[in-house]
Amino acid sequence: MEKNEALADLILLRKQDRNPKYHALSDFDDGFYDGDWITPWTISACNLQADLMIVAQDWSSAETLKSPKWNSSVQKEERKRCGHDANLPTNRTLKGLLKKHFDLEFADIYATNVFVFIKPGSISAAIPLEDLAYCAKTYTLPQIEIIRPRMVLCLGQTTFNAVQRAFGQRLSKLSEVSLPNAHIEHENGAEIYGVPHTGSWGTKNAGGPDKVHAIWARLGMRFAELMAR
């Protein structure tokens, strides 16, 4: 089955999936976000031939999608065009790390979120691991199977925990799974790592920007090795 066809089947499953604790993508902006993607983050990072895949935890929250602070006409137009707020420091940091250590633009990769629903409350509201793990098993792992990247980077401890749980593995500390010799390997050969979240708290918890750059530099070198094979 072609990648487009396989993704279309997965997207249809996501469109029909419901959890009473959460909102669906179709509940906002007249259903715009319920498009031909698993989550809207993929809108501007949808290279189906990508060798690098990035997985974040969740795309947005009900409060964010309804608050006037985040929903000016300009902000909504950009969110629909890009699938994210390009000015958000988290996104700027991620793109800078991609360029510096992998020599890739956001459009060169495939990006997605584990969680396919919209949580109530704020963007920082927690999501139970069992709900994230359900989404990781149902949607994230199949996307890795379909895209077949050389490397997958999971942003943040919770994101990597969800993927580990979906694989049926014990949970590891983020510091243990950001090294080239300590990763999950998908059956298709993709190496899956956990890296600090690119937000301010993720950077602080990792020990600061220099520590984060060191992690990405190591993984960038490993990525170059995989590409040279």
C-alpha angles and dihedrals in degrees: 000000000000118000093246092053094046092049091048090058090049092047091052089052090051092049090055097042118104137179117187091218093062144043124250122236088246091065093077138066094001092303096300094136092055089083138128097304137075091241128359093248086080092065093091098025104049105129102148090193093053120142091200125056125186123201123195128185106249137343106228146321137247092249092052094048092050104036116105087222091069101029111067113140090257093050093048092048092050092047091052092046098044104021089234145043104272091197095057108113091229091059095042090052092049093051091048092053091048092052097042099045105024101025088230134130121221089253090058093065139055113246130185143156127242095222114067097186132070114248122220118246129023130349089255095053113127124245119209113253093234090060092048091047091052090055092044092054095042100041116005099052092046090051090053088050092050100042094039097203123183092231137019123199117199112203111225138357095276093052092051091045090056092051092046091050090049088055090049093243131137116265116260133197115261090239088061097052102046094074123096092238096048114063145112113258119211116220089250090060100259113146110223120203138176118228131178116277109260093232122101095264092049090052092048093048090051091056101263139302095303091057091048092050090050091055093048092045091056092047091045089057090048090050090053089052091052091048091051093058 
